[in-house]
Amino acid sequence: MATSKRANVSSENTSEPDGFKAKKAEITSKIELVIQSKKNANDVFDVIEYLQSEKEKIVVCAINACCKLFCALLERGDLFVGQLPTEDDMLIGKYSADEKYKMFMRHRYNGCLQMLLEHISHESYQVKESALCTLMTFASMEGKFPLQDLDWSEHYSFPREILQGVVKKLLSQEEDMAILISRFQEYMEMEDVRYYVMSAIRGNVARVMDKNKGAVIPVFQNNVFTLLCNLSMPSQESELTNFLVKREAEHKDWKASKLKDHKRAFERTWLGFLKYKLPSNMYKMVLVILHTSILPHISDPTLMIDFLTAAYDVGGAISLLALNGLFVLIHQHNLDYPDFYKKLYNLLEPSVFHVKYRARFFHLINIFLSSTHLPVYLVAAFAKRLSRLALTAPPAALSMVLPFICNLIRRHPACRVLIHKPNAAEQACADPYLMEEQDPALCHAMESSLWELQTLQNHYHPDVAKAAMLINTPLSPKEDAFKELLELSTYEMIDQALKQKESGPIPLEFDPATQLLQGSGGVGVLGLHFCME
């Protein structure tokens, strides 16, 4: 039996209408011959050669054929187990014919694995998907019929090499692999696959980022983030039931079957990813899911303190999003954050009414200001700053901010002094409040008043003017429900106004025009503003 590679198969006949059918029949026939008899072993070269075809359908057909062939050989035990000698050593060494056959087929199997890994980067998605699914089928078969002498006490019989190769290809530095990663997600539902995927991610991130000295690599980091987001972590040990490789009773100490080891791997993987500089848009995506999808599943959430505090110091939308994670650490893990309220106070800028995450921000700031043990000067500073910002805020934001300010005064009666100053309107020009002061303790809010709310009583939007009128009457003890107003948009306000039933037609003009460029008073617009002399 020859053990060296044969010549390439003849070129494909692309001119025949039934060329594909003929090739498919040929591939199927050769696979059956190799499976039936060892004498036909060399025919495997022809099948593997078709993996390099330029025709998508032929490549997919060859992938399926290789899957059938090598799964049958694995099940029959016709692949060499252990440290595989090179093909040259096979000829020199004293091996039996059966051993040489198994070594020969094992080399062909390894070559097939490499081609399939390369096809994960193929231009055709169908080829990518077929290659991925076949590789995972091989992984499952190797789990049942191991080809390596593994450390059974630590990794059991899981085929880590195949999975590491797959993850490396999915974490491409040149191509967005999001669609293929979504296809791979069904395999990550398996406990052992998920555990070793996390290990492979960690190794690839360290290798690639260290090689590039921590520089931002957007495509690679986006693929890593997408793969991490597809990890569905179990919450209880009893949920660890779905394994790619069947676990025997004597291997109860296998790390992939322990929830604490899953959490530790999850934690190390995320920390290893977040310690490098991220693209700004990814910073936001991480912070959006941090409090719901990351913190609940790591062993020690306080390890995220450095990441969150750094994000909170960035400013803008990133600081707003970091509030969610900090809220979890402060309320559930006793985080002591110096100057937290000072930084929260400085997040109140005109742009806060226009950002995408406005509702989330005001929901959290309402929680942080709900404690009755906060000092009066601090609450007064927040109320005053919001009042000043309200002068230029859009109506949709004002419908939420004005009840919010009234609720602050209800919770902290000492702040009522801000609305009980008869001379506030006359003293507005000499307001002692310092808007530019970053420290709420030094902004002199308690010495000022909420004259801005009185100004808003003349707002052009009737709903805003009505809400601002509340300060003219004694505030009831019950807080206003403003949570349903958090998501209110300008479009919704207009839609609500149009749906209201009016007794008569809606006025469009106060001074009806009777002639072109001439008002009702008889004085033409041209005569008012232009001289013909």
C-alpha positions as CSV (number, residue, x, y, z in Angstrom):
1,M,0.0,0.0,0.0
2,A,1.4,3.3,-1.0
3,T,1.7,6.0,1.7
4,S,2.8,9.0,-0.3
5,K,0.3,11.5,-1.9
6,R,-0.9,10.7,-5.4
7,A,-1.2,13.1,-8.3
8,N,-4.1,15.6,-8.4
9,V,-7.4,14.5,-9.9
10,S,-8.3,15.6,-13.3
11,S,-9.7,19.1,-13.8
12,E,-13.4,19.5,-13.2
13,N,-15.7,19.3,-16.2
14,T,-17.6,22.6,-15.9
15,S,-19.0,22.6,-19.4
16,E,-21.4,19.6,-18.8
17,P,-24.8,20.5,-17.5
18,D,-24.8,17.5,-15.2
19,G,-21.1,18.0,-14.2
20,F,-22.0,18.5,-10.5
21,K,-24.1,15.3,-10.5
22,A,-21.2,13.3,-12.0
23,K,-18.8,14.7,-9.4
24,K,-21.1,14.0,-6.6
25,A,-21.6,10.4,-7.7
26,E,-17.9,10.0,-8.0
27,I,-17.2,11.4,-4.6
28,T,-19.9,9.2,-3.0
29,S,-18.6,6.1,-4.9
30,K,-15.0,6.6,-3.7
31,I,-16.1,7.1,-0.1
32,E,-18.0,3.8,-0.2
33,L,-15.0,2.1,-1.6
34,V,-12.6,3.4,1.1
35,I,-15.1,2.4,3.9
36,Q,-15.6,-1.1,2.4
37,S,-12.0,-2.1,2.0
38,K,-8.5,-1.0,3.1
39,K,-7.3,-1.8,-0.4
40,N,-9.0,1.4,-1.6
41,A,-7.3,3.7,0.9
42,N,-5.6,5.8,-1.7
43,D,-9.0,6.9,-3.0
44,V,-9.2,9.2,0.0
45,F,-6.8,11.5,-1.8
46,D,-9.3,12.2,-4.5
47,V,-12.0,13.1,-2.1
48,I,-9.8,15.4,0.0
49,E,-8.6,17.0,-3.2
50,Y,-12.2,18.1,-3.9
51,L,-12.1,20.2,-0.7
52,Q,-10.0,22.6,-2.7
53,S,-12.4,22.9,-5.6
54,E,-13.4,26.4,-6.8
55,K,-17.1,25.2,-7.0
56,E,-19.1,25.8,-3.8
57,K,-21.4,22.8,-4.3
58,I,-18.5,20.4,-4.9
59,V,-16.7,21.6,-1.8
60,V,-19.8,21.2,0.3
61,C,-20.3,17.7,-1.1
62,A,-16.7,16.8,-0.4
63,I,-17.1,18.1,3.2
64,N,-20.1,15.9,3.8
65,A,-18.3,12.9,2.3
66,C,-15.3,13.4,4.5
67,C,-17.6,13.6,7.5
68,K,-19.2,10.3,6.6
69,L,-15.8,8.7,6.0
70,F,-13.8,9.7,9.1
71,C,-16.8,9.3,11.4
72,A,-17.0,5.7,10.2
73,L,-13.2,5.2,10.7
74,L,-13.3,6.7,14.2
75,E,-16.1,4.5,15.2
76,R,-14.3,1.4,13.8
77,G,-11.0,2.3,15.5
78,D,-9.2,2.6,12.1
79,L,-7.4,5.8,13.1
80,F,-4.1,5.6,15.0
81,V,-4.3,6.5,18.7
82,G,-1.5,8.3,20.5
83,Q,1.6,10.2,19.3
84,L,1.5,10.0,15.5
85,P,4.8,9.3,13.7
86,T,5.7,11.3,10.6
87,E,5.0,9.7,7.3
88,D,8.8,9.2,6.8
89,D,9.1,7.5,10.1
90,M,6.2,5.2,9.2
91,L,8.2,3.8,6.3
92,I,11.4,3.4,8.4
93,G,9.9,2.1,11.6
94,K,8.9,-1.5,12.2
95,Y,5.1,-1.3,12.1
96,S,2.6,-3.9,11.0
97,A,0.4,-3.4,8.0
98,D,-2.6,-2.6,10.2
99,E,-0.6,0.0,12.1
100,K,0.6,1.6,8.9
101,Y,-3.0,1.8,7.6
102,K,-4.2,3.5,10.7
103,M,-1.3,6.0,10.7
104,F,-1.9,6.7,7.0
105,M,-5.6,7.4,7.6
106,R,-4.8,9.5,10.7
107,H,-2.5,11.7,8.6
108,R,-5.4,12.1,6.0
109,Y,-7.8,12.9,8.8
110,N,-5.4,15.6,10.2
111,G,-5.1,17.1,6.7
112,C,-8.9,17.2,6.4
113,L,-9.1,19.0,9.7
114,Q,-6.7,21.7,8.6
115,M,-8.6,22.2,5.3
116,L,-11.9,22.4,7.2
117,L,-10.4,25.0,9.5
118,E,-9.3,27.0,6.5
119,H,-12.8,26.8,5.0
120,I,-14.2,28.7,8.1
121,S,-12.8,31.7,6.4
122,H,-14.2,30.8,3.0
123,E,-16.1,33.4,1.0
124,S,-19.2,31.2,0.8
125,Y,-21.3,31.1,4.0
126,Q,-22.6,27.6,3.0
127,V,-19.0,26.3,2.9
128,K,-18.3,28.0,6.2
129,E,-21.3,26.5,7.9
130,S,-20.7,23.0,6.5
131,A,-17.0,23.1,7.6
132,L,-18.0,24.3,11.1
133,C,-20.7,21.7,11.6
134,T,-18.4,18.9,10.4
135,L,-15.6,20.0,12.7
136,M,-18.0,19.9,15.7
137,T,-19.2,16.4,14.5
138,F,-15.6,15.3,14.5
139,A,-15.2,16.8,18.0
140,S,-18.1,14.8,19.2
141,M,-16.8,11.6,17.7
142,E,-13.3,12.2,19.1
143,G,-15.0,12.6,22.5
144,K,-16.4,9.1,22.2
145,F,-13.3,7.6,20.5
146,P,-10.3,9.6,21.7
147,L,-7.2,9.8,19.5
148,Q,-4.8,11.2,22.2
149,D,-3.6,10.0,25.6
150,L,-5.2,12.8,27.6
151,D,-4.9,13.8,31.2
152,W,-8.1,12.1,32.2
153,S,-8.3,13.7,35.7
154,E,-8.4,17.2,34.3
155,H,-9.8,17.4,30.8
156,Y,-11.4,13.9,30.5
157,S,-11.6,13.0,26.8
158,F,-12.7,16.4,25.4
159,P,-11.0,17.2,22.0
160,R,-9.7,20.6,22.9
161,E,-7.4,20.9,19.8
162,I,-10.3,20.9,17.4
163,L,-12.3,23.5,19.5
164,Q,-9.2,25.7,19.9
165,G,-8.8,25.7,16.1
166,V,-12.4,26.6,15.5
167,V,-12.4,29.5,18.1
168,K,-9.2,30.9,16.6
169,K,-10.8,31.0,13.2
170,L,-14.0,32.6,14.5
171,L,-11.9,35.3,16.2
172,S,-10.7,36.6,12.8
173,Q,-8.8,39.9,12.7
174,E,-9.9,40.6,9.1
175,E,-13.6,39.4,8.8
176,D,-16.7,40.0,10.8
177,M,-17.8,36.5,11.9
178,A,-21.0,37.5,13.7
179,I,-23.3,35.3,11.5
180,L,-21.2,32.2,11.8
181,I,-20.8,32.8,15.5
182,S,-24.6,32.9,15.8
183,R,-24.6,29.4,14.1
184,F,-22.0,28.3,16.6
185,Q,-24.2,29.3,19.5
186,E,-26.1,26.1,19.5
187,Y,-22.9,24.2,20.3
188,M,-22.1,26.6,23.2
189,E,-25.3,25.5,24.9
190,M,-23.3,22.4,25.8
191,E,-21.5,22.7,29.1
192,D,-18.2,21.3,28.1
193,V,-18.1,23.2,24.8
194,R,-18.8,26.5,26.6
195,Y,-16.1,25.8,29.2
196,Y,-13.4,25.1,26.7
197,V,-14.5,28.0,24.4
198,M,-14.0,30.4,27.2
199,S,-10.5,29.0,27.7
200,A,-9.7,29.3,24.0
201,I,-11.0,32.9,23.9
202,R,-8.8,33.9,26.8
203,G,-5.7,32.4,25.1
204,N,-6.5,34.1,21.8
205,V,-7.1,37.5,23.3
206,A,-3.9,37.4,25.3
207,R,-1.9,36.3,22.2
208,V,-3.3,38.8,19.7
209,M,-3.5,41.8,22.0
210,D,0.0,41.3,23.4
211,K,1.4,40.8,19.9
212,N,-0.2,44.2,18.9
213,K,0.9,45.8,22.2
214,G,-2.6,46.4,23.4
215,A,-3.6,48.5,20.4
216,V,-7.3,48.6,19.4
217,I,-8.1,45.9,16.8
218,P,-11.8,46.6,16.0
219,V,-12.7,43.6,13.9
220,F,-11.0,41.1,16.3
221,Q,-12.4,42.7,19.4
222,N,-15.9,42.8,17.9
223,N,-15.7,39.1,17.1
224,V,-14.5,38.4,20.7
225,F,-17.4,40.5,22.1
226,T,-19.9,38.7,19.9
227,L,-18.7,35.3,21.0
228,L,-18.7,36.3,24.6
229,C,-22.3,37.6,24.4
230,N,-23.4,34.3,23.0
231,L,-22.3,32.5,26.2
232,S,-25.4,31.5,28.2
233,M,-24.2,30.9,31.7
234,P,-26.1,28.5,34.0
235,S,-27.2,29.8,37.4
236,Q,-27.4,26.5,39.3
237,E,-25.3,23.3,39.3
238,S,-28.3,21.2,38.5
239,E,-28.5,22.9,35.1
240,L,-25.2,21.4,33.9
241,T,-26.7,18.5,32.1
242,N,-26.0,18.9,28.4
243,F,-22.5,17.7,27.3
244,L,-21.0,17.1,24.0
245,V,-18.8,14.4,25.5
246,K,-20.7,11.9,27.7
247,R,-19.4,12.1,31.2
248,E,-18.9,8.9,33.1
249,A,-19.6,8.6,36.9
250,E,-15.9,8.2,37.8
251,H,-15.0,11.5,36.3
252,K,-17.1,13.6,38.7
253,D,-14.2,16.0,39.3
254,W,-14.1,17.2,35.7
255,K,-13.9,21.0,35.7
256,A,-16.3,21.4,32.8
257,S,-19.0,19.8,35.0
258,K,-18.6,22.2,37.9
259,L,-20.5,25.5,38.2
260,K,-17.8,27.2,40.2
261,D,-15.2,26.4,37.5
262,H,-17.6,27.8,34.9
263,K,-17.9,31.0,36.8
264,R,-14.2,31.2,37.4
265,A,-13.5,30.7,33.6
266,F,-16.2,33.2,32.7
267,E,-14.7,35.8,35.1
268,R,-11.1,35.3,33.9
269,T,-12.3,35.5,30.2
270,W,-14.1,38.8,30.6
271,L,-11.4,40.3,32.8
272,G,-8.8,39.3,30.3
273,F,-10.8,41.0,27.5
274,L,-11.7,44.2,29.4
275,K,-8.2,44.9,30.6
276,Y,-7.2,46.0,27.0
277,K,-8.3,49.3,25.4
278,L,-11.6,49.0,23.6
279,P,-13.2,50.8,20.7
280,S,-15.5,53.5,22.0
281,N,-18.7,52.0,20.6
282,M,-17.8,48.6,22.2
283,Y,-17.2,50.4,25.6
284,K,-20.9,51.3,25.4
285,M,-22.1,47.8,24.4
286,V,-20.2,46.2,27.3
287,L,-21.6,48.7,29.8
288,V,-25.2,48.1,28.5
289,I,-25.0,44.3,29.3
290,L,-22.6,44.5,32.3
291,H,-25.2,44.6,35.1
292,T,-27.4,41.9,33.7
293,S,-25.2,39.5,31.7
294,I,-21.8,39.7,33.3
295,L,-21.8,40.7,37.0
296,P,-24.4,38.0,38.1
297,H,-22.2,35.2,36.7
298,I,-18.7,36.0,38.0
299,S,-17.3,34.8,41.3
300,D,-16.2,38.1,42.6
301,P,-18.1,41.1,41.1
302,T,-15.9,43.6,42.9
303,L,-13.1,42.7,40.4
304,M,-15.0,45.0,38.0
305,I,-14.5,48.0,40.2
306,D,-11.5,49.3,38.3
307,F,-13.2,48.9,34.9
308,L,-16.4,50.6,36.1
309,T,-14.7,53.5,37.9
310,A,-12.5,54.2,34.8
311,A,-15.6,54.2,32.6
312,Y,-17.4,56.5,35.1
313,D,-14.5,59.0,34.8
314,V,-14.7,59.1,31.0
315,G,-17.7,61.3,30.9
316,G,-20.6,61.6,28.5
317,A,-22.8,58.6,27.6
318,I,-20.1,56.1,28.8
319,S,-20.4,57.6,32.3
320,L,-24.2,57.3,32.2
321,L,-24.0,53.7,31.2
322,A,-21.4,52.9,33.9
323,L,-24.0,53.9,36.5
324,N,-25.8,50.6,36.2
325,G,-22.8,48.5,37.1
326,L,-21.8,50.9,39.9
327,F,-25.3,50.7,41.3
328,V,-25.1,46.9,41.6
329,L,-21.7,47.1,43.3
330,I,-22.8,49.9,45.7
331,H,-26.1,48.3,46.7
332,Q,-25.2,44.6,46.6
333,H,-21.5,44.5,47.3
334,N,-21.0,47.5,49.7
335,L,-18.7,49.4,47.3
336,D,-17.5,52.7,48.9
337,Y,-17.0,55.1,46.0
338,P,-15.5,58.5,47.0
339,D,-17.1,61.6,45.5
340,F,-19.7,59.5,43.8
341,Y,-22.5,62.1,44.1
342,K,-20.1,64.8,43.1
343,K,-19.4,63.0,39.8
344,L,-23.1,62.2,39.4
345,Y,-23.8,65.9,39.8
346,N,-21.4,66.8,37.0
347,L,-23.0,64.4,34.6
348,L,-26.0,66.7,34.5
349,E,-25.3,68.6,31.3
350,P,-27.6,69.9,28.5
351,S,-26.8,66.8,26.4
352,V,-28.3,64.5,29.0
353,F,-31.7,65.2,27.7
354,H,-30.8,64.1,24.2
355,V,-28.7,61.0,24.7
356,K,-30.1,57.5,23.8
357,Y,-29.8,56.3,27.4
358,R,-31.8,59.2,29.0
359,A,-34.5,57.0,30.5
360,R,-32.0,54.7,32.1
361,F,-30.0,57.5,33.5
362,F,-32.9,59.3,35.2
363,H,-34.3,56.0,36.5
364,L,-30.9,55.4,38.3
365,I,-30.5,59.0,39.5
366,N,-33.9,58.7,41.0
367,I,-32.8,55.7,42.9
368,F,-29.6,57.3,44.1
369,L,-31.5,60.4,45.3
370,S,-34.2,58.4,47.0
371,S,-32.4,58.1,50.4
372,T,-33.8,60.4,53.1
373,H,-30.3,60.5,54.7
374,L,-28.7,62.6,52.0
375,P,-27.6,66.1,53.1
376,V,-30.0,68.9,52.2
377,Y,-27.4,70.9,50.3
378,L,-26.8,68.0,48.0
379,V,-30.5,67.4,47.1
380,A,-30.9,71.2,46.6
381,A,-27.9,71.3,44.3
382,F,-29.4,68.6,42.1
383,A,-32.9,70.2,42.1
384,K,-31.4,73.6,41.2
385,R,-29.1,72.2,38.4
386,L,-32.0,70.3,36.8
387,S,-34.1,73.5,37.0
388,R,-31.5,75.5,35.2
389,L,-31.0,72.9,32.6
390,A,-34.8,72.7,32.1
391,L,-34.7,76.2,30.6
392,T,-33.3,74.8,27.3
393,A,-34.6,71.2,27.5
394,P,-37.1,69.9,24.9
395,P,-40.8,69.5,26.0
396,A,-40.6,65.7,26.1
397,A,-37.8,65.9,28.7
398,L,-39.5,68.6,30.7
399,S,-42.6,66.5,31.1
400,M,-40.4,64.1,33.0
401,V,-37.9,66.5,34.7
402,L,-40.5,68.8,36.3
403,P,-42.3,66.0,38.3
404,F,-38.8,64.7,39.2
405,I,-37.9,68.0,40.8
406,C,-41.1,68.1,42.7
407,N,-40.6,64.6,44.0
408,L,-37.1,65.6,45.3
409,I,-38.7,68.5,47.3
410,R,-41.4,66.1,48.6
411,R,-38.8,63.7,49.9
412,H,-36.7,66.4,51.5
413,P,-39.0,69.0,53.1
414,A,-36.0,71.2,54.0
415,C,-35.6,72.0,50.3
416,R,-39.0,73.7,50.2
417,V,-37.1,76.9,50.9
418,L,-36.2,76.9,47.3
419,I,-39.8,77.6,46.2
420,H,-40.9,79.7,49.2
421,K,-39.0,82.9,48.3
422,P,-41.4,85.8,47.5
423,N,-38.7,87.9,45.9
424,A,-37.2,85.2,43.8
425,A,-38.5,86.7,40.5
426,E,-36.9,90.1,41.2
427,Q,-33.6,88.5,42.3
428,A,-33.2,86.2,39.3
429,C,-30.6,88.5,37.7
430,A,-28.4,88.1,40.8
431,D,-28.8,84.4,41.3
432,P,-26.1,83.3,43.8
433,Y,-26.1,79.8,42.3
434,L,-22.9,78.9,40.5
435,M,-23.7,76.7,37.5
436,E,-20.0,76.2,36.7
437,E,-19.0,75.0,40.2
438,Q,-18.3,71.2,40.1
439,D,-18.7,70.7,43.8
440,P,-22.4,70.6,44.9
441,A,-21.3,71.7,48.4
442,L,-20.0,75.0,47.0
443,C,-22.6,75.9,44.4
444,H,-24.8,78.0,46.8
445,A,-28.0,76.2,45.7
446,M,-29.6,76.7,49.1
447,E,-29.2,80.4,48.8
448,S,-31.0,80.5,45.5
449,S,-34.5,79.6,44.4
450,L,-36.2,77.6,41.6
451,W,-37.2,80.7,39.7
452,E,-36.6,78.7,36.5
453,L,-39.8,76.8,37.2
454,Q,-41.8,80.0,37.4
455,T,-40.3,81.0,34.1
456,L,-41.4,77.7,32.6
457,Q,-45.0,78.5,33.5
458,N,-45.0,80.7,30.3
459,H,-43.7,77.8,28.2
460,Y,-45.2,77.5,24.7
461,H,-46.2,73.9,25.3
462,P,-49.4,73.7,27.5
463,D,-48.4,70.4,29.2
464,V,-45.0,71.9,30.3
465,A,-46.7,75.1,31.6
466,K,-49.2,73.0,33.5
467,A,-46.5,70.9,35.1
468,A,-44.6,74.0,36.1
469,M,-47.7,75.4,37.8
470,L,-47.5,72.7,40.5
471,I,-45.1,74.8,42.6
472,N,-47.8,77.5,43.0
473,T,-49.8,75.1,45.1
474,P,-48.9,73.1,48.3
475,L,-47.2,69.9,47.2
476,S,-49.1,66.8,48.2
477,P,-47.2,64.1,50.2
478,K,-47.7,61.6,47.4
479,E,-45.0,61.6,44.8
480,D,-45.8,62.1,41.1
481,A,-45.5,59.0,38.9
482,F,-42.9,60.0,36.4
483,K,-41.6,56.6,35.4
484,E,-44.1,56.2,32.6
485,L,-42.7,59.5,31.2
486,L,-39.1,58.3,31.0
487,E,-39.5,57.0,27.5
488,L,-41.7,59.8,26.3
489,S,-40.5,61.2,22.9
490,T,-41.4,64.4,21.0
491,Y,-43.1,62.2,18.3
492,E,-45.4,60.7,21.0
493,M,-46.2,64.1,22.4
494,I,-47.3,65.3,19.0
495,D,-49.3,62.1,18.4
496,Q,-51.1,62.5,21.8
497,A,-52.0,66.1,20.9
498,L,-53.4,65.1,17.5
499,K,-55.5,62.4,19.1
500,Q,-57.2,64.8,21.6
501,K,-60.7,65.7,20.7
502,E,-61.2,69.5,20.3
503,S,-64.5,71.3,20.4
504,G,-63.6,73.3,17.3
505,P,-60.9,73.7,14.6
506,I,-57.3,74.1,15.6
507,P,-56.2,77.7,15.0
508,L,-53.2,78.0,12.6
509,E,-52.9,81.8,12.4
510,F,-53.6,84.7,14.8
511,D,-53.5,87.4,12.0
512,P,-55.2,86.0,8.9
513,A,-53.7,87.2,5.6
514,T,-56.0,88.9,3.0
515,Q,-53.5,89.6,0.3
516,L,-50.1,88.4,-0.8
517,L,-47.4,89.9,1.5
518,Q,-50.0,92.0,3.2
519,G,-51.5,91.7,6.7
520,S,-55.0,92.3,7.8
521,G,-54.2,95.8,9.0
522,G,-53.8,97.1,5.5
523,V,-50.1,97.7,5.8
524,G,-48.1,95.7,3.4
525,V,-45.0,93.7,4.5
526,L,-43.0,95.3,1.7
527,G,-44.0,98.8,2.9
528,L,-42.9,98.0,6.4
529,H,-39.4,96.8,5.6
530,F,-38.5,98.2,2.3
531,C,-38.3,101.8,0.9
532,M,-38.8,102.3,-2.8
533,E,-37.1,105.7,-2.9
